[in-house]
Amino acid sequence: VTAAASEREPHAHDVSECARIVRRIRYERERTNVQGEIDRVQQRGDTSSDLEELLVRKYDLILKIKALA
C-alpha cells in the first residue's frame, strides 16, 4: 500500500478501469487454483468428469481474462 501511495501516476485513471483490473486479478488467481486442482486430479490418475469440469472452468476463466485485456 505504501509503494502504491507513493507513485506519481495512478495505475487506474477511473473507477471502471480499476474494477476491471480487480476482476482480472481475481480471475487469474482463480485460474491458478483451478490448475492446481487439475494437477492433483491428474496425479491421482482420475479420469472422471471432475477433470472435464475443471478444464471447462479453466477455459471459461481464460476467456474472461482475455475479454478484460
Secondary structure in CASP SS format (residue, H / E / C, confidence):
PFRMAT SS
TARGET T0000
AUTHOR 0000-0000-0000
METHOD secondary structure of the structure
MODEL  1
V C 1.00
T H 1.00
A H 1.00
A H 1.00
A H 1.00
S C 1.00
E C 1.00
R C 1.00
E C 1.00
P C 1.00
H C 1.00
A C 1.00
H C 1.00
D C 1.00
V H 1.00
S H 1.00
E H 1.00
C H 1.00
A H 1.00
R H 1.00
I H 1.00
V H 1.00
R H 1.00
R H 1.00
I H 1.00
R H 1.00
Y H 1.00
E H 1.00
R H 1.00
E H 1.00
R H 1.00
T H 1.00
N H 1.00
V H 1.00
Q H 1.00
G H 1.00
E H 1.00
I H 1.00
D H 1.00
R H 1.00
V H 1.00
Q H 1.00
Q H 1.00
R H 1.00
G C 1.00
D C 1.00
T C 1.00
S C 1.00
S H 1.00
D H 1.00
L H 1.00
E H 1.00
E H 1.00
L H 1.00
L H 1.00
V H 1.00
R H 1.00
K H 1.00
Y H 1.00
D H 1.00
L H 1.00
I H 1.00
L H 1.00
K H 1.00
I H 1.00
K H 1.00
A H 1.00
L H 1.00
A C 1.00
END
